[in-house]
Every structure is written in C-alpha cells, then in structure tokens.
Amino acid sequence: MSHSLGLAIEGLVAVLLVLTIGYCRLLNKRLKRLKADEQSLKATIGELITATEIAERAIGGLKHTVREVNEDIGSQIESATDLSQKLSKQLVQGDVVLQRITRIAVAARPAEPEPPRISAAQSVAAAAQAFSDRRRSNGLAA
C-alpha cells in the first residue's frame, strides 16, 4: 500500500508539473506579447513626445506673432485716432470758413428788385391782348 501511495503521489506531482509547464508556456507567450506591445508603446510615446515638442515650438511662434500684431495694431489704432481728431478739427474749421464765405456772398449780392405785382384783372387783360395779337399775326382777324 505504501508503494501505491507513493506512486499516486508521484503521479499527482507529475500531473502538477505538466500543468505548471503548460501554465509557464502560456505566461511566456503573454510576456512576449507584452514585450512586443511595450516596443510599439515606446514608439508611440516617442512620436507623441516629438509631436508635443513641435506643437510647443509652434505655440511659441504664434505667441510671438500675436504680440507683434498687437503692438502693430495698437500703434495703428493710435495713429488712426490722431488722424480722426485732426480731420474733425479741420472739418469744424472748414465749416466756419464756409459760413463766413456764405455771409460775405450774401452781403455782397445786390438786392434784387421785387417783380411788379400784377392784379388779376391786369393779367386777364394781358392774356387777351396776347391772344388778339396772335390772331392778327396769323391772319385770322375779322
């Protein structure tokens, strides 16, 4: 009996060793796959680092450009404001000069005589005379 018990224990140990070897092979495959994934992950991380550095340089360039544009726009707005104020003053002065010239022209113009006032009866008589003159000149007079 002891011999069969020893044989059973050895058989059990052999089965456990076979299972352990199988499990070790499975773990070995997973480790190889993990190492392969690690290499691709390292490559991806390297690409991300490169892209990040490029983006940081681009952002730095954009910030510099924005500062320059802000300075240029600020000076242009200041120049435009000065020019606008000068033009406003010149327009006011031009308006004053135009008003003076208008007053001078009105004062220098001779007074126009008022047209003579014609009564309604005089205008009817003048129209009748004109009609009569036209008839005579056309040879229609009686």
C-alpha positions as CSV (number, residue, x, y, z in Angstrom):
1,M,0.0,0.0,0.0
2,S,2.7,2.4,0.7
3,H,4.1,1.6,-2.7
4,S,0.8,2.5,-4.4
5,L,0.5,5.6,-2.2
6,G,4.0,6.7,-3.3
7,L,3.1,6.0,-6.9
8,A,-0.1,8.1,-6.6
9,I,1.8,11.0,-5.0
10,E,4.4,10.8,-7.8
11,G,1.6,10.7,-10.4
12,L,0.0,13.7,-8.8
13,V,3.3,15.6,-8.7
14,A,3.9,14.7,-12.4
15,V,0.4,16.0,-13.3
16,L,1.0,19.2,-11.4
17,L,4.4,19.6,-13.1
18,V,2.8,19.2,-16.5
19,L,0.1,21.8,-15.6
20,T,2.9,24.1,-14.3
21,I,4.8,23.7,-17.5
22,G,1.7,24.4,-19.6
23,Y,0.9,27.5,-17.5
24,C,4.5,28.7,-17.8
25,R,4.3,28.4,-21.6
26,L,1.1,30.5,-21.5
27,L,2.7,33.1,-19.3
28,N,5.8,33.1,-21.6
29,K,3.5,33.8,-24.7
30,R,1.8,36.6,-22.8
31,L,5.1,38.1,-21.7
32,K,6.4,38.0,-25.4
33,R,3.2,39.8,-26.5
34,L,3.6,42.3,-23.7
35,K,7.2,43.0,-24.7
36,A,6.1,43.5,-28.3
37,D,3.3,45.8,-27.1
38,E,5.9,47.6,-25.0
39,Q,8.1,48.3,-28.0
40,S,5.1,49.7,-30.0
41,L,4.0,51.7,-27.0
42,K,7.6,53.1,-26.6
43,A,7.5,54.1,-30.3
44,T,4.1,55.7,-29.9
45,I,5.3,57.6,-26.8
46,G,8.3,58.8,-28.8
47,E,6.1,60.1,-31.6
48,L,3.9,61.8,-29.1
49,I,6.9,63.5,-27.4
50,T,8.1,64.7,-30.8
51,A,4.6,66.0,-31.8
52,T,4.4,67.7,-28.4
53,E,7.7,69.5,-28.9
54,I,6.7,70.6,-32.4
55,A,3.4,71.9,-31.0
56,E,5.2,73.8,-28.2
57,R,7.5,75.4,-30.7
58,A,4.5,76.3,-32.9
59,I,2.6,77.8,-30.0
60,G,5.7,79.8,-29.0
61,G,5.9,81.2,-32.6
62,L,2.2,82.0,-32.5
63,K,2.5,83.9,-29.2
64,H,5.4,85.9,-30.6
65,T,3.4,86.7,-33.7
66,V,0.3,87.7,-31.6
67,R,2.5,90.1,-29.6
68,E,3.9,91.7,-32.7
69,V,0.4,92.0,-34.3
70,N,-1.0,93.5,-31.0
71,E,1.8,96.1,-31.0
72,D,1.3,97.0,-34.6
73,I,-2.5,97.2,-34.3
74,G,-2.1,99.3,-31.1
75,S,0.1,101.8,-32.9
76,Q,-2.1,101.8,-36.0
77,I,-5.2,102.5,-33.8
78,E,-3.4,105.3,-32.1
79,S,-2.4,106.8,-35.5
80,A,-5.9,106.5,-36.7
81,T,-7.3,108.1,-33.6
82,D,-4.9,111.1,-34.0
83,L,-5.8,111.4,-37.7
84,S,-9.5,111.3,-36.9
85,Q,-9.2,114.0,-34.3
86,K,-7.2,116.2,-36.8
87,L,-9.8,115.6,-39.5
88,S,-12.6,116.5,-37.1
89,K,-10.9,119.8,-36.2
90,Q,-10.3,120.6,-39.9
91,L,-13.9,119.9,-40.7
92,V,-15.0,122.3,-38.0
93,Q,-12.6,124.9,-39.2
94,G,-13.8,124.3,-42.8
95,D,-17.4,124.7,-41.7
96,V,-16.6,128.0,-40.1
97,V,-14.8,129.3,-43.2
98,L,-17.8,128.2,-45.4
99,Q,-20.2,130.1,-43.1
100,R,-18.0,133.2,-43.4
101,I,-17.9,132.9,-47.2
102,T,-21.7,132.5,-47.3
103,R,-22.2,135.6,-45.2
104,I,-19.8,137.6,-47.4
105,A,-21.5,136.4,-50.6
106,V,-25.0,137.2,-49.2
107,A,-23.8,140.7,-48.1
108,A,-22.1,141.4,-51.5
109,R,-25.1,140.4,-53.6
110,P,-27.1,143.3,-54.8
111,A,-30.7,143.4,-53.7
112,E,-33.0,142.0,-56.4
113,P,-36.0,144.2,-57.1
114,E,-39.2,142.6,-56.4
115,P,-41.2,141.7,-59.5
116,P,-44.1,144.1,-60.0
117,R,-47.3,142.8,-58.7
118,I,-50.0,142.4,-61.3
119,S,-53.6,142.2,-60.3
120,A,-55.8,139.5,-61.7
121,A,-57.6,142.0,-63.9
122,Q,-54.3,143.1,-65.4
123,S,-53.2,139.5,-66.1
124,V,-56.5,138.7,-67.8
125,A,-56.2,141.9,-70.0
126,A,-52.6,140.9,-70.9
127,A,-53.7,137.4,-71.9
128,A,-56.5,138.8,-74.0
129,Q,-54.1,141.2,-75.7
130,A,-51.6,138.4,-76.4
131,F,-54.4,136.2,-77.9
132,S,-55.6,139.1,-80.1
133,D,-52.0,139.7,-81.3
134,R,-51.6,136.1,-82.3
135,R,-54.8,136.1,-84.2
136,R,-53.8,139.1,-86.2
137,S,-50.4,137.7,-86.9
138,N,-51.9,134.5,-88.2
139,G,-54.4,136.4,-90.4
140,L,-57.4,135.3,-88.6
141,A,-58.6,138.8,-87.5
142,A,-62.1,139.9,-88.6
